């Protein structure tokens, strides 16, 4: 995992606050090297409670250039790789959430690879 100086997840004021707040809290409580994993695990836990709403939120996020830019900057690394990795992770998650029995947890390693830039 990448070590970084990232602190707060830059999504406050975006989408459904009930969905974002636990992910932000998980990121803020985690050590720097674990922040991406912590935020992703919290988001997956919430997505499992209402996959349709989570998918709708991901679709909304894909259309919000400003929020995507802030999130890509937060992820760090080379900007094009962050953009590509975030886009790939969003595609994997949205596709899984559209399935009859979504299981995002089974995609955790793949999602982390994309978000952490380990590809």
C-alpha positions as CSV (number, residue, x, y, z in Angstrom):
1,X,0.0,0.0,0.0
2,X,1.0,3.5,-0.7
3,X,2.1,5.7,2.2
4,X,0.7,9.2,1.9
5,X,-0.1,12.3,3.7
6,X,-3.8,12.4,2.7
7,X,-6.2,13.3,5.4
8,X,-9.9,13.9,4.9
9,X,-11.7,12.3,2.0
10,X,-12.8,15.2,-0.2
11,X,-16.4,14.3,-0.6
12,X,-18.2,16.3,2.1
13,X,-21.2,18.0,0.7
14,X,-21.5,15.5,-2.1
15,X,-24.2,12.9,-2.8
16,X,-26.1,11.3,0.1
17,X,-24.5,12.4,3.3
18,X,-25.6,9.2,5.0
19,X,-23.4,7.3,2.5
20,X,-20.4,9.7,2.6
21,X,-20.1,10.4,6.3
22,X,-19.1,6.9,7.5
23,X,-16.5,6.6,4.7
24,X,-15.1,10.0,5.7
25,X,-15.0,8.9,9.3
26,X,-13.3,5.6,8.5
27,X,-10.6,7.5,6.4
28,X,-10.0,10.0,9.1
29,X,-9.6,7.3,11.8
30,X,-7.2,5.2,9.7
31,X,-3.4,5.5,9.6
32,X,-2.2,7.1,6.3
33,X,-1.2,3.8,4.7
34,X,-4.6,2.3,5.3
35,X,-6.9,5.2,4.4
36,X,-7.9,4.0,0.9
37,X,-8.8,0.5,2.3
38,X,-10.7,2.0,5.3
39,X,-12.8,4.3,3.1
40,X,-13.4,1.5,0.6
41,X,-14.5,-1.0,3.2
42,X,-16.8,1.5,4.8
43,X,-18.3,2.4,1.4
44,X,-18.8,-1.3,0.6
45,X,-20.5,-2.0,3.9
46,X,-23.0,0.9,3.2
47,X,-23.5,-0.2,-0.4
48,X,-24.5,-3.6,0.7
49,X,-27.5,-2.2,2.6
50,X,-28.9,-0.6,-0.5
51,X,-27.1,-1.6,-3.7
52,X,-29.5,0.3,-6.0
53,X,-28.9,3.6,-4.1
54,X,-25.2,3.0,-4.0
55,X,-25.1,2.4,-7.8
56,X,-27.1,5.6,-8.4
57,X,-24.6,7.5,-6.2
58,X,-21.7,6.0,-8.3
59,X,-23.4,7.1,-11.5
60,X,-23.9,10.6,-10.1
61,X,-20.3,10.7,-9.0
62,X,-19.1,9.8,-12.5
63,X,-21.0,12.8,-13.8
64,X,-19.5,15.3,-11.3
65,X,-16.2,16.4,-12.7
66,X,-15.3,18.6,-9.7
67,X,-15.8,15.8,-7.2
68,X,-13.9,13.3,-9.4
69,X,-11.0,15.8,-9.7
70,X,-10.9,16.2,-5.9
71,X,-11.0,12.5,-5.4
72,X,-8.3,11.9,-7.9
73,X,-6.1,14.5,-6.2
74,X,-6.7,12.8,-2.9
75,X,-5.7,9.4,-4.3
76,X,-2.4,11.0,-5.4
77,X,0.2,9.6,-7.7
78,X,0.5,10.5,-11.4
79,X,-2.8,12.3,-12.4
80,X,-3.6,10.2,-15.5
81,X,-3.1,7.0,-13.5
82,X,-5.3,8.2,-10.7
83,X,-8.0,9.2,-13.2
84,X,-7.8,5.8,-15.0
85,X,-7.7,3.8,-11.7
86,X,-10.6,5.7,-10.2
87,X,-12.6,5.2,-13.4
88,X,-11.9,1.5,-13.5
89,X,-12.9,1.1,-9.9
90,X,-16.1,2.9,-10.4
91,X,-16.9,0.7,-13.4
92,X,-16.2,-2.5,-11.5
93,X,-18.3,-1.3,-8.6
94,X,-21.3,-0.1,-10.7
95,X,-21.3,-3.3,-12.7
96,X,-21.3,-5.4,-9.6
97,X,-24.0,-3.3,-8.0
98,X,-26.2,-3.9,-11.1
99,X,-26.0,-7.7,-10.7
100,X,-28.9,-9.7,-9.3
101,X,-26.9,-10.5,-6.1
102,X,-24.2,-7.8,-5.7
103,X,-21.1,-8.8,-3.8
104,X,-18.7,-5.9,-3.7
105,X,-16.7,-7.4,-0.9
106,X,-15.5,-10.1,-3.3
107,X,-14.0,-7.4,-5.5
108,X,-12.1,-5.6,-2.6
109,X,-8.7,-6.7,-3.8
110,X,-9.4,-5.6,-7.4
111,X,-10.8,-2.3,-6.3
112,X,-7.9,-1.6,-4.0
113,X,-5.4,-2.4,-6.9
114,X,-7.1,0.2,-9.0
115,X,-7.5,2.8,-6.3
116,X,-4.0,2.4,-4.9
117,X,-2.4,2.4,-8.4
118,X,-0.9,-1.1,-8.0
119,X,-1.5,-2.0,-11.7
